[in-house]
Amino acid sequence: MVTGRFHKTSGELSVRVRGNIVSTNVERIGAAISGILKEQGTEAWRGLRLDLKSVQMVDSVGLNLILALVRKVKADNRTVTILSGNPWWKGFSWPFGGRGY
């Protein structure tokens, strides 16, 4: 399940993903996230907060989706914050700088 919410005061778009991000559902999750981004328009938001705290498992296909999303948002000169409740993510070195928390 994917939900989105725009915070007018901060200019941040929050996208929350629940469940797993794996090969069997990555197309559906990617389409839901794309829909949220398009719904908010290109000028409305300055940063993306990707909330993965309720995600239990990410396989290689899911990781590719996350990285593609990060690259797209960064290419548009926007910020990305990734929230995770999984301790493994906290040590992950992200290719766009910063850390996964």
Z-matrix of the N, CA and C atoms (Angstrom, degrees):
N
C 1 1.448
C 2 1.523 1 109.28
N 3 1.315 2 116.24 1 135.50
C 4 1.462 3 122.58 2 -178.61
C 5 1.521 4 108.50 3 -126.38
N 6 1.329 5 116.06 4 130.28
C 7 1.459 6 120.76 5 176.32
C 8 1.520 7 109.03 6 -129.72
N 9 1.315 8 116.11 7 154.63
C 10 1.453 9 120.78 8 179.35
C 11 1.507 10 111.55 9 -134.97
N 12 1.327 11 114.86 10 151.83
C 13 1.460 12 120.32 11 179.66
C 14 1.522 13 108.34 12 -151.30
N 15 1.315 14 116.81 13 132.17
C 16 1.456 15 122.25 14 178.25
C 17 1.526 16 109.63 15 -98.25
N 18 1.328 17 116.49 16 129.96
C 19 1.461 18 122.75 17 178.27
C 20 1.531 19 108.00 18 -103.42
N 21 1.310 20 116.36 19 104.07
C 22 1.462 21 121.00 20 -175.09
C 23 1.525 22 113.09 21 -60.59
N 24 1.321 23 117.44 22 -40.14
C 25 1.462 24 119.72 23 -175.34
C 26 1.533 25 112.33 24 -66.48
N 27 1.314 26 117.58 25 -37.30
C 28 1.469 27 120.08 26 -179.01
C 29 1.523 28 112.61 27 -96.26
N 30 1.331 29 117.05 28 -14.62
C 31 1.454 30 120.49 29 -176.33
C 32 1.522 31 112.74 30 72.24
N 33 1.326 32 115.33 31 19.83
C 34 1.458 33 120.42 32 -175.38
C 35 1.528 34 110.61 33 -103.85
N 36 1.322 35 114.89 34 138.34
C 37 1.454 36 121.74 35 175.48
C 38 1.523 37 107.85 36 -102.81
N 39 1.323 38 117.30 37 118.99
C 40 1.461 39 122.37 38 178.73
C 41 1.522 40 108.97 39 -97.11
N 42 1.324 41 115.38 40 128.73
C 43 1.458 42 121.55 41 175.29
C 44 1.520 43 106.88 42 -122.50
N 45 1.328 44 115.62 43 122.07
C 46 1.466 45 120.82 44 -178.19
C 47 1.530 46 109.38 45 -111.24
N 48 1.315 47 115.43 46 128.98
C 49 1.460 48 121.52 47 178.19
C 50 1.522 49 107.74 48 -114.22
N 51 1.334 50 116.51 49 134.66
C 52 1.467 51 121.87 50 177.19
C 53 1.523 52 109.24 51 -121.63
N 54 1.314 53 115.98 52 150.65
C 55 1.458 54 120.70 53 179.24
C 56 1.521 55 110.92 54 94.57
N 57 1.311 56 116.49 55 -144.13
C 58 1.458 57 122.41 56 -179.81
C 59 1.520 58 109.98 57 -108.54
N 60 1.328 59 116.15 58 152.03
C 61 1.460 60 121.45 59 171.90
C 62 1.523 61 105.23 60 -116.19
N 63 1.319 62 114.84 61 91.89
C 64 1.464 63 121.40 62 -173.77
C 65 1.533 64 109.73 63 -134.73
N 66 1.316 65 115.19 64 170.99
C 67 1.461 66 121.40 65 -173.93
C 68 1.528 67 113.42 66 -55.00
N 69 1.315 68 118.10 67 -30.44
C 70 1.469 69 120.42 68 -177.19
C 71 1.524 70 113.83 69 -75.84
N 72 1.335 71 117.95 70 -15.94
C 73 1.462 72 119.11 71 -179.38
C 74 1.528 73 113.74 72 -132.33
N 75 1.334 74 117.56 73 4.63
C 76 1.457 75 120.16 74 -173.45
C 77 1.532 76 112.52 75 -64.14
N 78 1.338 77 118.11 76 -33.63
C 79 1.468 78 119.67 77 178.36
C 80 1.527 79 110.92 78 -65.32
N 81 1.319 80 116.43 79 -42.10
C 82 1.474 81 120.59 80 179.10
C 83 1.528 82 110.75 81 -65.43
N 84 1.333 83 117.05 82 -43.62
C 85 1.466 84 120.70 83 179.52
C 86 1.522 85 110.44 84 -65.66
N 87 1.326 86 116.84 85 -44.19
C 88 1.465 87 120.41 86 178.28
C 89 1.514 88 112.23 87 -60.36
N 90 1.336 89 116.96 88 -41.67
C 91 1.464 90 120.87 89 178.56
C 92 1.526 91 111.06 90 -65.63
N 93 1.323 92 117.00 91 -38.75
C 94 1.470 93 120.64 92 179.00
C 95 1.526 94 110.74 93 -65.84
N 96 1.322 95 116.93 94 -43.14
C 97 1.471 96 120.15 95 178.68
C 98 1.522 97 110.27 96 -65.38
N 99 1.328 98 117.71 97 -44.09
C 100 1.469 99 120.84 98 177.82
C 101 1.522 100 111.16 99 -59.20
N 102 1.334 101 116.32 100 -40.58
C 103 1.462 102 120.07 101 177.78
C 104 1.516 103 112.50 102 -61.91
N 105 1.318 104 116.37 103 -40.92
C 106 1.468 105 120.88 104 178.33
C 107 1.523 106 110.17 105 -64.70
N 108 1.325 107 117.75 106 -43.61
C 109 1.468 108 121.27 107 179.90
C 110 1.524 109 110.54 108 -63.03
N 111 1.327 110 117.29 109 -44.08
C 112 1.467 111 121.01 110 179.87
C 113 1.521 112 111.49 111 -67.14
N 114 1.323 113 116.56 112 -38.60
C 115 1.467 114 121.47 113 -179.77
C 116 1.525 115 111.34 114 -60.42
N 117 1.312 116 116.77 115 -36.13
C 118 1.469 117 121.01 116 -178.06
C 119 1.525 118 112.16 117 -80.98
N 120 1.307 119 117.75 118 -12.75
C 121 1.463 120 120.46 119 179.91
C 122 1.516 121 111.33 120 78.96
N 123 1.301 122 115.65 121 166.06
C 124 1.461 123 119.72 122 -174.44
C 125 1.518 124 113.51 123 -83.26
N 126 1.304 125 118.26 124 -21.52
C 127 1.461 126 119.57 125 -175.10
C 128 1.523 127 113.82 126 -104.17
N 129 1.315 128 117.50 127 -10.18
C 130 1.463 129 120.53 128 -173.01
C 131 1.522 130 113.19 129 -72.84
N 132 1.313 131 119.10 130 -33.95
C 133 1.459 132 121.14 131 -172.69
C 134 1.529 133 111.66 132 -120.85
N 135 1.348 134 114.45 133 148.33
C 136 1.474 135 121.24 134 -177.92
C 137 1.520 136 112.86 135 -107.11
N 138 1.317 137 116.91 136 -22.75
C 139 1.457 138 120.25 137 -177.36
C 140 1.512 139 111.21 138 -144.94
N 141 1.328 140 115.38 139 153.58
C 142 1.449 141 121.94 140 178.61
C 143 1.519 142 109.30 141 -112.96
N 144 1.311 143 115.82 142 130.11
C 145 1.464 144 121.97 143 172.52
C 146 1.522 145 106.45 144 -110.63
N 147 1.323 146 115.92 145 109.44
C 148 1.454 147 122.06 146 -179.42
C 149 1.520 148 108.13 147 -96.72
N 150 1.319 149 116.28 148 108.47
C 151 1.459 150 122.65 149 -175.71
C 152 1.527 151 109.25 150 -93.75
N 153 1.322 152 116.26 151 107.06
C 154 1.465 153 122.48 152 179.98
C 155 1.523 154 111.18 153 -110.16
N 156 1.338 155 117.74 154 18.31
C 157 1.464 156 120.95 155 -176.87
C 158 1.522 157 112.94 156 -62.24
N 159 1.324 158 117.95 157 -25.80
C 160 1.462 159 121.07 158 -179.16
C 161 1.531 160 112.63 159 -99.74
N 162 1.318 161 116.87 160 10.67
C 163 1.464 162 120.90 161 178.46
C 164 1.524 163 108.50 162 -89.45
N 165 1.333 164 115.38 163 126.18
C 166 1.460 165 119.53 164 -179.66
C 167 1.524 166 112.39 165 -89.24
N 168 1.342 167 117.38 166 -35.30
C 169 1.452 168 120.08 167 -174.17
C 170 1.524 169 111.04 168 -145.51
N 171 1.337 170 115.53 169 139.75
C 172 1.463 171 122.41 170 174.79
C 173 1.522 172 106.37 171 -130.69
N 174 1.346 173 116.89 172 122.99
C 175 1.458 174 118.76 173 175.48
C 176 1.534 175 108.99 174 -95.47
N 177 1.315 176 117.52 175 -174.09
C 178 1.465 177 120.61 176 -175.50
C 179 1.519 178 111.77 177 -63.36
N 180 1.324 179 117.80 178 -34.25
C 181 1.462 180 120.90 179 178.45
C 182 1.531 181 109.49 180 -68.89
N 183 1.322 182 117.27 181 -40.69
C 184 1.457 183 121.40 182 176.49
C 185 1.518 184 112.21 183 -64.19
N 186 1.331 185 116.22 184 -40.62
C 187 1.468 186 120.22 185 177.48
C 188 1.524 187 110.70 186 -63.13
N 189 1.328 188 116.97 187 -38.88
C 190 1.465 189 120.14 188 176.38
C 191 1.518 190 111.48 189 -62.25
N 192 1.325 191 117.56 190 -38.27
C 193 1.468 192 121.13 191 176.66
C 194 1.525 193 110.44 192 -62.13
N 195 1.320 194 116.35 193 -46.50
C 196 1.465 195 120.50 194 -179.68
C 197 1.524 196 110.75 195 -61.39
N 198 1.323 197 116.60 196 -46.64
C 199 1.467 198 120.04 197 -179.01
C 200 1.522 199 111.85 198 -65.51
N 201 1.340 200 118.02 199 -38.37
C 202 1.465 201 120.90 200 176.83
C 203 1.524 202 110.52 201 -63.37
N 204 1.326 203 117.21 202 -39.71
C 205 1.461 204 121.35 203 177.94
C 206 1.525 205 110.60 204 -64.13
N 207 1.322 206 116.56 205 -44.71
C 208 1.463 207 120.90 206 178.50
C 209 1.528 208 110.41 207 -60.17
N 210 1.323 209 116.89 208 -46.53
C 211 1.470 210 120.50 209 179.82
C 212 1.524 211 111.14 210 -60.33
N 213 1.335 212 116.82 211 -42.85
C 214 1.468 213 120.81 212 -179.86
C 215 1.524 214 111.21 213 -62.68
N 216 1.313 215 116.52 214 -47.05
C 217 1.468 216 120.62 215 -178.62
C 218 1.525 217 110.43 216 -65.23
N 219 1.333 218 117.41 217 -43.39
C 220 1.465 219 121.05 218 179.10
C 221 1.526 220 111.49 219 -66.14
N 222 1.337 221 117.65 220 -34.98
C 223 1.465 222 121.36 221 177.68
C 224 1.530 223 111.35 222 -64.19
N 225 1.323 224 115.85 223 -27.73
C 226 1.470 225 121.19 224 176.20
C 227 1.521 226 111.99 225 -86.46
N 228 1.339 227 116.42 226 10.24
C 229 1.465 228 123.15 227 176.39
C 230 1.531 229 112.33 228 64.32
N 231 1.338 230 114.88 229 39.49
C 232 1.456 231 121.06 230 177.36
C 233 1.522 232 109.36 231 -115.28
N 234 1.312 233 116.19 232 162.35
C 235 1.463 234 121.01 233 178.96
C 236 1.524 235 110.57 234 -89.88
N 237 1.330 236 115.17 235 156.80
C 238 1.463 237 121.47 236 177.64
C 239 1.520 238 108.55 237 -132.16
N 240 1.316 239 116.15 238 131.09
C 241 1.459 240 122.63 239 172.34
C 242 1.521 241 107.06 240 -124.09
N 243 1.332 242 115.86 241 129.22
C 244 1.453 243 119.98 242 178.70
C 245 1.521 244 108.54 243 -113.40
N 246 1.327 245 115.87 244 125.34
C 247 1.462 246 122.40 245 178.62
C 248 1.520 247 108.50 246 -106.15
N 249 1.325 248 116.48 247 133.51
C 250 1.452 249 120.19 248 179.18
C 251 1.514 250 110.34 249 -144.39
N 252 1.317 251 115.90 250 142.76
C 253 1.454 252 121.20 251 174.70
C 254 1.516 253 112.05 252 -94.13
N 255 1.324 254 116.97 253 -6.79
C 256 1.451 255 122.17 254 -178.52
C 257 1.524 256 109.76 255 -85.54
N 258 1.335 257 118.96 256 123.46
C 259 1.463 258 120.56 257 -177.95
C 260 1.526 259 113.71 258 -62.22
N 261 1.327 260 118.35 259 -23.83
C 262 1.465 261 120.32 260 179.05
C 263 1.520 262 111.43 261 -61.47
N 264 1.347 263 117.48 262 -39.32
C 265 1.464 264 121.44 263 -178.33
C 266 1.524 265 111.83 264 -64.53
N 267 1.318 266 117.21 265 -29.74
C 268 1.460 267 120.32 266 -175.10
C 269 1.522 268 112.93 267 -62.87
N 270 1.314 269 117.65 268 -26.69
C 271 1.453 270 120.67 269 178.82
C 272 1.506 271 113.96 270 -96.35
N 273 1.328 272 116.70 271 0.91
C 274 1.458 273 120.94 272 -176.81
C 275 1.518 274 109.58 273 -76.84
N 276 1.309 275 117.01 274 130.45
C 277 1.460 276 121.87 275 178.83
C 278 1.530 277 108.78 276 -91.38
N 279 1.307 278 116.83 277 111.55
C 280 1.459 279 121.21 278 -176.16
C 281 1.521 280 110.67 279 -79.21
N 282 1.331 281 117.90 280 143.21
C 283 1.464 282 121.55 281 -177.42
C 284 1.521 283 114.21 282 -70.27
N 285 1.329 284 117.64 283 -12.96
C 286 1.460 285 120.24 284 -179.11
C 287 1.512 286 111.87 285 -99.94
N 288 1.315 287 117.55 286 10.54
C 289 1.461 288 120.87 287 -178.70
C 290 1.513 289 110.18 288 92.85
N 291 1.261 290 116.68 289 154.31
C 292 1.453 291 120.88 290 -179.38
C 293 1.503 292 111.85 291 84.81
N 294 1.303 293 116.30 292 -168.98
C 295 1.451 294 121.51 293 -177.97
C 296 1.524 295 109.18 294 -131.86
N 297 1.298 296 116.30 295 165.81
C 298 1.461 297 121.93 296 -174.08
C 299 1.507 298 114.47 297 -82.71
N 300 1.305 299 117.44 298 50.25
C 301 1.462 300 120.29 299 174.28
C 302 1.496 301 110.33 300 -157.36
